[in-house]
Amino acid sequence: MFINRINKGNCGYFFIAPFFIVFLLFGLYPILYSFYLSLTNWDGLNDPEFIGLANYTRAIIDPLFLQSLFNTFFIWIVSVIPQLTVSLVLAVILTNTFLKGKDFFRAVYFFPNIVTAASLGLLVSLMFDWQTGSVNQLLLSIGFLDQAIDWKNNALFMQLLVSAILFFQYFGYSMLIYIAGLQGISPEYAEAAKVDGASKTQIFFKITVPLLKPIIIFQVITSLIGGVQIFDQPYMLTEGAGSPNHATLTSVMYLYRTAFEQGRFGYGATIAFCLFVVIVSLSVVSYLVSRNRSKIA
């Protein structure tokens, strides 16, 4: 009877209310409270001391934070370019109707995405240990090396190694997204192009890639959002040390170190909001650039 007395036009609010209640309590409120903490000096125990924009001014000139940003984007760029390229090529191959066993290969390539990032980081860390690592042991046994190499003491190699882990873990996921996009393209376009004498290469670059542009934009933006939040792989790979000269110290690792290891929660919240601004800005720029190019085309 209570439901019958309610105006039928307002019934929808009762169905959407749980989502908004949960979002306000566990989404919006923590975000706003974190922004408040970014304006304070708080050690997690005593009352927060309001200091205004001092933390943001500090973050702009903090050399370690700026280096962590550079490391993050360098690792992301080195991993995302081969990831999106290889996954697209594999997606085209595995959508071939005449290929046998394509479902098996799709599952095999996607399998690394199921493994947790921390597990992969720890596994690779053990493999490249300079004393007991399997990589040094293998190279020494076949005579390729005269003495073991301290891989973790090479800054550039460690950055490339983190990029390789990211590529290995996510190229299968990107491949499945591309496969879904390719299956949404009507085969009539390719058939018409073949009638006109177009080669497979011309069909791929002139028809397939332009029609996949929304999928490619989605891949770039989502990988950018995930790339800025890199934490598990470099943390487990270097046991939280960030390798020599902080080469694998990512922004989220610096946030974790600042807030939870050093107890500077106010400055940690500031770093979190700086990353938020970076992610939103780059996402908007990527979308606008891609939209302008599509209008020109």
C-alpha positions as CSV (number, residue, x, y, z in Angstrom):
1,M,0.0,0.0,0.0
2,F,2.9,2.3,0.7
3,I,4.2,1.9,-2.8
4,N,0.8,2.6,-4.3
5,R,0.5,5.9,-2.4
6,I,3.8,7.1,-3.9
7,N,3.6,9.2,-7.0
8,K,4.4,6.9,-9.9
9,G,6.6,9.5,-11.5
10,N,9.0,9.4,-8.5
11,C,9.4,5.6,-8.3
12,G,12.6,5.7,-10.3
13,Y,14.4,7.6,-7.6
14,F,14.0,4.7,-5.2
15,F,15.8,2.4,-7.7
16,I,18.7,4.7,-8.3
17,A,19.1,5.8,-4.7
18,P,21.3,2.9,-3.6
19,F,23.9,3.7,-6.2
20,F,24.1,7.4,-5.3
21,I,24.1,6.6,-1.5
22,V,27.1,4.2,-2.0
23,F,28.8,6.7,-4.3
24,L,28.4,9.6,-1.9
25,L,29.7,7.6,1.1
26,F,32.6,5.6,-0.5
27,G,33.3,7.8,-3.6
28,L,32.6,11.5,-3.4
29,Y,33.2,11.9,0.4
30,P,36.7,10.3,0.3
31,I,37.6,12.4,-2.7
32,L,36.5,15.7,-1.0
33,Y,38.2,14.7,2.3
34,S,41.4,13.9,0.5
35,F,41.3,17.3,-1.1
36,Y,40.9,18.8,2.3
37,L,43.9,16.8,3.6
38,S,46.0,18.0,0.6
39,L,45.6,21.5,2.1
40,T,46.9,20.5,5.5
41,N,50.0,19.1,7.2
42,W,48.8,15.9,8.8
43,D,50.8,13.0,10.2
44,G,47.8,10.7,10.7
45,L,47.8,11.0,14.5
46,N,47.4,14.7,15.5
47,D,44.8,17.1,14.2
48,P,45.4,18.4,10.6
49,E,47.1,21.8,10.4
50,F,45.7,23.9,7.6
51,I,48.5,25.3,5.4
52,G,46.6,26.2,2.2
53,L,48.3,25.6,-1.1
54,A,51.8,25.1,0.4
55,N,51.8,21.4,-0.5
56,Y,50.9,22.1,-4.1
57,T,53.6,24.7,-4.3
58,R,56.1,22.2,-2.9
59,A,55.0,19.5,-5.4
60,I,55.7,21.7,-8.4
61,I,59.3,22.1,-7.4
62,D,59.8,18.7,-5.8
63,P,62.6,17.1,-7.9
64,L,61.7,13.6,-6.7
65,F,58.1,14.0,-7.6
66,L,59.0,15.4,-11.0
67,Q,61.4,12.5,-11.6
68,S,58.7,10.0,-10.6
69,L,56.4,11.6,-13.2
70,F,59.0,11.3,-15.9
71,N,59.7,7.7,-14.9
72,T,56.0,6.9,-15.1
73,F,55.5,8.3,-18.5
74,F,58.7,6.9,-19.9
75,I,57.8,3.4,-18.7
76,W,54.2,3.8,-20.0
77,I,55.3,5.1,-23.5
78,V,57.8,2.3,-23.9
79,S,55.2,-0.3,-23.0
80,V,52.1,1.0,-24.7
81,I,53.5,1.5,-28.2
82,P,54.4,-2.2,-28.8
83,Q,51.4,-3.3,-26.7
84,L,48.9,-1.6,-28.9
85,T,50.7,-2.4,-32.1
86,V,51.3,-6.1,-31.5
87,S,47.8,-6.6,-30.1
88,L,46.3,-5.0,-33.2
89,V,48.3,-7.3,-35.5
90,L,47.4,-10.4,-33.4
91,A,43.7,-9.3,-33.4
92,V,43.7,-9.1,-37.2
93,I,45.3,-12.5,-37.5
94,L,43.0,-14.1,-35.0
95,T,39.8,-12.8,-36.7
96,N,40.7,-14.7,-39.9
97,T,37.9,-17.1,-40.5
98,F,40.2,-19.7,-42.0
99,L,42.6,-19.8,-39.1
100,K,42.4,-23.0,-37.1
101,G,42.8,-23.0,-33.3
102,K,42.2,-19.2,-33.0
103,D,40.2,-19.6,-29.8
104,F,43.1,-21.5,-28.2
105,F,45.6,-18.7,-29.1
106,R,43.2,-16.0,-27.8
107,A,43.0,-17.8,-24.5
108,V,46.8,-18.2,-24.3
109,Y,47.6,-14.6,-25.1
110,F,45.0,-13.4,-22.6
111,F,46.3,-15.6,-19.8
112,P,49.0,-13.2,-18.5
113,N,46.3,-10.7,-17.8
114,I,44.8,-13.1,-15.3
115,V,48.0,-13.3,-13.2
116,T,48.3,-10.6,-10.6
117,A,50.7,-7.7,-11.2
118,A,52.5,-8.3,-7.9
119,S,53.1,-12.0,-8.8
120,L,54.6,-11.1,-12.1
121,G,56.8,-8.4,-10.5
122,L,58.1,-10.9,-7.9
123,L,58.7,-13.6,-10.4
124,V,60.7,-11.4,-12.7
125,S,62.6,-10.0,-9.7
126,L,63.7,-13.6,-8.8
127,M,64.6,-14.3,-12.4
128,F,67.0,-11.4,-12.6
129,D,68.6,-11.7,-9.2
130,W,72.3,-11.4,-9.8
131,Q,73.3,-14.2,-7.4
132,T,70.6,-16.9,-7.8
133,G,68.5,-15.6,-10.7
134,S,67.7,-18.1,-13.5
135,V,68.7,-15.6,-16.2
136,N,72.3,-15.3,-15.0
137,Q,72.5,-19.0,-14.4
138,L,71.3,-19.8,-17.9
139,L,73.7,-17.3,-19.6
140,L,76.6,-18.6,-17.5
141,S,75.9,-22.2,-18.3
142,I,75.9,-21.7,-22.0
143,G,79.1,-19.6,-21.8
144,F,77.4,-16.3,-22.9
145,L,78.7,-14.6,-19.8
146,D,81.9,-14.9,-17.8
147,Q,80.4,-13.5,-14.6
148,A,77.0,-12.7,-13.3
149,I,75.5,-9.3,-14.2
150,D,73.8,-7.2,-11.5
151,W,70.8,-6.4,-13.6
152,K,69.0,-4.4,-10.9
153,N,71.9,-1.9,-10.7
154,N,71.3,-0.7,-14.3
155,A,68.7,2.1,-14.3
156,L,67.7,2.0,-17.9
157,F,67.5,-1.8,-18.0
158,M,65.1,-1.7,-15.0
159,Q,62.9,0.8,-16.6
160,L,62.7,-1.3,-19.8
161,L,62.1,-4.4,-17.7
162,V,59.1,-2.8,-16.0
163,S,57.8,-1.8,-19.5
164,A,58.3,-5.4,-20.7
165,I,56.2,-6.7,-17.7
166,L,53.4,-4.2,-18.5
167,F,53.5,-5.2,-22.2
168,F,53.4,-8.9,-21.4
169,Q,50.5,-8.5,-18.9
170,Y,48.2,-6.3,-21.0
171,F,48.8,-7.0,-24.7
172,G,46.3,-9.9,-24.5
173,Y,43.6,-7.7,-23.0
174,S,44.2,-5.1,-25.8
175,M,44.0,-7.8,-28.3
176,L,40.5,-8.9,-27.2
177,I,39.3,-5.3,-27.3
178,Y,40.6,-5.0,-30.9
179,I,38.9,-8.3,-31.8
180,A,35.6,-7.0,-30.5
181,G,36.1,-3.9,-32.7
182,L,37.0,-5.9,-35.8
183,Q,34.0,-8.1,-35.4
184,G,31.8,-5.0,-35.5
185,I,33.2,-4.0,-38.9
186,S,31.0,-5.2,-41.8
187,P,33.0,-7.4,-44.2
188,E,31.3,-5.7,-47.1
189,Y,33.8,-2.8,-46.9
190,A,36.7,-5.2,-47.5
191,E,34.9,-7.1,-50.2
192,A,34.1,-3.8,-52.0
193,A,37.7,-2.7,-51.8
194,K,38.9,-6.1,-53.2
195,V,36.6,-5.6,-56.1
196,D,38.2,-2.3,-56.8
197,G,41.7,-4.0,-56.7
198,A,42.9,-2.9,-53.3
199,S,45.5,-5.1,-51.6
200,K,45.3,-6.5,-48.1
201,T,47.8,-3.8,-46.9
202,Q,45.7,-1.0,-48.4
203,I,42.5,-2.5,-46.9
204,F,44.1,-2.6,-43.5
205,F,45.5,1.0,-43.5
206,K,42.7,2.7,-45.5
207,I,39.6,0.9,-44.2
208,T,40.3,-1.2,-41.0
209,V,42.4,1.3,-39.1
210,P,40.1,4.3,-39.7
211,L,37.1,2.3,-38.7
212,L,38.9,1.2,-35.5
213,K,39.8,4.8,-34.6
214,P,37.2,4.9,-31.7
215,I,38.6,1.6,-30.3
216,I,42.2,2.9,-30.6
217,I,41.2,6.1,-28.8
218,F,39.6,4.1,-26.0
219,Q,42.7,1.9,-25.8
220,V,45.0,4.9,-25.5
221,I,43.0,6.7,-22.9
222,T,42.4,3.7,-20.7
223,S,46.0,2.6,-21.0
224,L,47.1,6.2,-20.0
225,I,44.8,6.1,-16.9
226,G,46.2,2.7,-15.9
227,G,49.8,3.7,-16.8
228,V,49.9,6.7,-14.5
229,Q,48.9,4.4,-11.7
230,I,51.7,1.9,-12.1
231,F,52.7,0.5,-8.7
232,D,52.7,-3.3,-8.3
233,Q,55.2,-4.3,-10.9
234,P,58.1,-1.8,-10.1
235,Y,57.4,-2.1,-6.3
236,M,57.8,-5.9,-6.3
237,L,60.6,-5.8,-8.8
238,T,62.8,-3.5,-6.6
239,E,61.2,-4.4,-3.2
240,G,60.1,-0.8,-3.0
241,A,63.5,0.7,-3.4
242,G,62.9,2.2,-6.8
243,S,66.1,0.8,-8.2
244,P,69.3,2.8,-8.7
245,N,68.9,6.6,-8.8
246,H,65.1,6.2,-8.3
247,A,64.8,5.0,-12.0
248,T,61.7,2.9,-11.4
249,L,60.2,5.2,-8.8
250,T,56.7,5.8,-10.2
251,S,54.3,8.5,-9.0
252,V,52.1,6.1,-7.1
253,M,55.2,4.6,-5.5
254,Y,56.2,8.0,-4.4
255,L,52.7,8.7,-3.1
256,Y,52.8,5.4,-1.1
257,R,56.3,6.1,0.3
258,T,55.3,9.7,1.3
259,A,52.0,8.9,2.9
260,F,52.3,5.4,4.4
261,E,56.0,5.0,5.0
262,Q,56.9,8.6,6.0
263,G,53.5,9.5,7.6
264,R,53.1,12.7,5.5
265,F,49.4,12.2,4.6
266,G,48.8,15.8,3.7
267,Y,51.5,15.8,1.1
268,G,50.5,12.3,-0.1
269,A,47.0,13.6,-0.7
270,T,48.5,16.5,-2.7
271,I,50.4,14.1,-4.9
272,A,47.2,12.1,-5.5
273,F,45.3,15.1,-6.6
274,C,48.2,16.2,-8.9
275,L,48.0,12.8,-10.6
276,F,44.3,13.2,-10.9
277,V,44.7,16.5,-12.7
278,V,47.4,15.0,-15.0
279,I,45.2,12.1,-15.9
280,V,42.1,14.2,-16.6
281,S,44.2,16.8,-18.6
282,L,45.9,14.2,-20.8
283,S,42.7,12.3,-21.4
284,V,40.9,15.5,-22.5
285,V,43.8,16.4,-24.8
286,S,43.9,12.9,-26.3
287,Y,40.2,13.1,-27.0
288,L,40.3,16.6,-28.5
289,V,43.3,15.8,-30.7
290,S,41.7,12.6,-32.0
291,R,38.4,14.4,-32.7
292,N,40.0,17.2,-34.6
293,R,41.9,14.7,-36.7
294,S,38.7,12.8,-37.5
295,K,37.0,16.1,-38.6
296,I,40.0,17.0,-40.8
297,A,39.9,13.5,-42.4
